[in-house]
């Protein structure tokens, strides 16, 4: 037992590290572009990019306004760029005026490092003369600062974090469930708790009602058979053939807009009124696939020898189904239920978006559209852990439901 527990803990730890590595490669390694530039926006200045890098963990420290540059001379405009190791000065036409390496340099020497052709002159003043100029290059990395003779330019200074240290810090924060803050500076963990409850308020009753209705109908199909079974099979296939988007739009317009039985959109007390129609649509959309699954399992089990023996001994069809068939449907039922548990946390992306329910699904979609990497990272990590926990619950439920599995374990 101890060995099994240690193996499960090692599996969970390796999964968490693997998910963190995958997220790091996707968001922070540069495979999909510079994450700070994507978050700050195409038209962001150097300071906004520097703050984005600090929030994403690429910078250990960031000091805005650490260096003050002033251009003296006729009206002119230059841009200052950096690749992380050197500085590049361009004129207004985009022509390069020269690269400057920054190894072992001080920002106070910037006026000498970047000489301008006459009649212009460059003045540099550092808030802290001991700050290495390489930190100035890191703060400008991937960005551009405009130096204009009509006014001084304040540049930031940053201490860049190595990739391996950034990964270890990020993995450690995920393992401690420290998900940081959103782009609008709200705690991600607090938002997860608040929005997760709203998603569960929609998904849990809808899922339980759909499962109970589909299971009861499947048992009825196995008991009655004949035309009744074939009719429900054709109806379920027809319902599955219609897109879920069509069902949502049709029922929302008909029941909410035309008949005005339910609120069409919104989220305010009493919340049950705003959840009734999405729950009903969930049942309509999910009933067909669930019925097909449980019907196939019930019909397969109904042909087993033990049921024929029970019927031969005089047990009625309904009693045989309740006493013998239903217990043997526990394994496929547990598989279907437990595997679906992680998806309940997200609720339904489509329903939350259509009905304005501020749950995890709607929040995740907005995070993808707004490129809020902290939110995407947190939801992906939690979804992986929930899926692993669901697999463990499935194994435990199998052992409790079937003595043969318990003896094998």
Buried (B, 14 or more C-beta within 10 A) or exposed (E): EEEEEEEBEEEBEEBBBEBBBEBBEBBBBEEEEBBBBBBBEEEBEBBBBBBBBBBBBBBBEBBBEBBBBBBEEEEBBBBBBBEEEBBBBBBEEEEEBBBBEBEEBBBBBBBEBBBBEEEBEBEBBBEEEEBBBBBBBBBBBBBBBEBBBEEEBBBBBBBBBEEEEBBEEBBEBBEEEEBBBBBEEEBBBEBBEBBBEBBBBBBBBBBEBBBEBBBEBBBBBBBEEEEEBEEBBEEBEEBBEEEBEEBBEEBBEEBBEEEEEBBBEEBEEEBEEBBBBBBBBBBBBBBBBBBBBBBBBBBEBBEEEEBEEBBEEEBEBEEBBBEBBBEBBBBBBBBBBBBBBBBBBBBBBBBBBBBBBBBBBBBBBBBEEBBBBBBBBBBBBBBBBBBBBBBEBBBBBBBEBBEEBEEEE
